Every structure is written in structure tokens, then in C-alpha cells.
């Protein structure tokens, strides 16, 4: 799969970065805009009926000014997994209809941070500030880890970096099957290549532009064959009537192709969203049935389904996964200790406990 980029916007202070030249060189047919041209293009983009859709073919090359590595913004009300984010850019060429990013950023184009020497410097500093702790780091929080990798070549550089680091792991999380560069690199260090997966019908209808579900699972199997640990994220689970059972088909396919010992973790999270997302999604795609389910305000202000329903869904998936992999390292994304106990039969009382449970998979 490849993603089409037809415009490149370059910030003035990003012009001299070597990665800017590399990316422009890989896009000979794209129109390149700089300085005032970018300001004007941005104004015109905002006047379009759906700037987000158009923005998925525009890459903005820019320098990131803040910290590159930081803790994932958890919520005190729920048990958080202690993941750290390596901020490589934001936005994504795929267009999942439920994508939470639609409500978070008012910049519709895909932003790539080209000051990667500073990124690695910031990462080194972050790790050295807490040398005795272990850090699970992921690049796929505000973007897809691999979607723009053919342009940036970042995944190979990350693997080189993490091969020499003792106290951290890197999770490369994707809805693509663009794993070739990773397969060409010998698996060293603590690396998890993880795939967001869903029920087949939901994947087909809602995950627009993503690799087909089977292609993702096959990519995971290939990565596993090359010695990588793999992970799966069932998130967001969308409990539409008649669709819940379909999650079992995805689980069967995963374990038909991948040995349970190669799976570092499997996360589950039922759809939850900030209220603005529903407005953005409705404006872009019309009313989507699953956004009009019986959502209630959660403790963190996000709309959530009632805990009893969430528990029922988690149990269904967990039972199916445990039939294939009794020792699977399952975890829930942003749920309370009581939901953990009822859904998975596991005590999970604190962020530290969950962090340690997941660290074990990669340490
Ligand atoms: S792949 Fe992830 S970041 Fe990209 S549109 Fe889908 S949900 Fe959003």
C-alpha cells in the first residue's frame, strides 16, 4: 500500500533540515510550497467543505519545538498503562471515521517533524533522567507509526537507536502493512510491532484507507517470523448488535497465523470519545449509528457506554482470546479497577501495577 501526497508545505525553519530534502526528493510530482505560499494555501484549505479529507494528501514539514518524549496523557480516574509517547508528527493519511484525532487538532494536514537529530537528543535526555526506570515508548499516538515511513525512513533509525538502549522498548503501532523496512533490519533490542485491529465489517467500512484487516494480520505474522514481538489493539471496539461475534473471527485469524508466545500484549478499549468528536464526525460523514448509542459522560468527561456493557464486551473477547492463548497478556485501556476485576478477573489497582505487568513482556 502507498499513500498519495500531492502537496508538501515547508516551514521556513525546516528548510535546512536534511530530512526535508530527503522527503522532497521522494515526492518528485508533489507541489512544494514555502513561506507565504503556505499561509495562503492554509487559508484556502480552511474554506473547503472538508479540510480534513484534503489534508490527508498534504504533508507539512516542520520542526517540533517542545519535548519529543513525554508520558501518555492518562486520567487519574482510570488505570493507566504508563506508556510514553515519542512525538514524531501528527495526523495520518488514513481516514477512519471514528478517529479521535479529528477532534483534537485544528490543523488538518499531516505534520512531520523533520528535526530528528533534536528528537534523538531529546529522547536520550528523557531516558537519562530516569536511568533506573523502564520506559515503554510508542510512536503511534498522534499519528500512525508507519504510514509515512516510506518518506521519513524513521522506523529504521528508531530500531538502531533502541538496539543500544537497555531501559526502554519501542512499540511501532500501525494500521498499515508497511513493515518491509523493519523486516530488512535484524530484530535487535526491545521492539514490538503492533497492529490496531477490529471486527472485519467495522474494519472494512470504518477504517478508510487502512490496510485490509487480513493484510495487517499477515504482516504481523511476517514480523513474528523475523523474530519481532507483535501486539494487537482492539480499539475502539464498537459493540454494534450482530457485530460483536465478528471480533471472534479476527481473534481466530490472529492465532491461526501467530504463536501466542510471540504476542507481547493485546489491548482492548470500547469506543469512548470527547463530545466534540461526535459533532465533527457527523459533519463529515453524517450520523453514524454507533455514535448514537447510549453513551454517558465518564469520569474523564469522555462519552462512554455503561460499565456493564463494556464488561460484557471485554469478557466475550477475553474468553475467546484465552481459548487460543490462556496466558495472553490482556489489558484494558483506561478502565477502573472494578471493570478490570469484573471483565478479566484480574486485580489491577494502580498505574504502577499495570506498568509493571506490561513491562514484563519486553524487559
Ligand atoms: S489510522 Fe489511526 S490515526 Fe489514522 S485515521 Fe485511523 S484512527 Fe486516525
Boltz pocket constraint, residues with backbone or C-beta under 6 A from the ligand:
constraints:
  - pocket:
      binder: B
      contacts: [[A, 91], [A, 92], [A, 93], [A, 94], [A, 95], [A, 96], [A, 98], [A, 99], [A, 100], [A, 101], [A, 141], [A, 142], [A, 143], [A, 144], [A, 175], [A, 210]]
      max_distance: 6.0
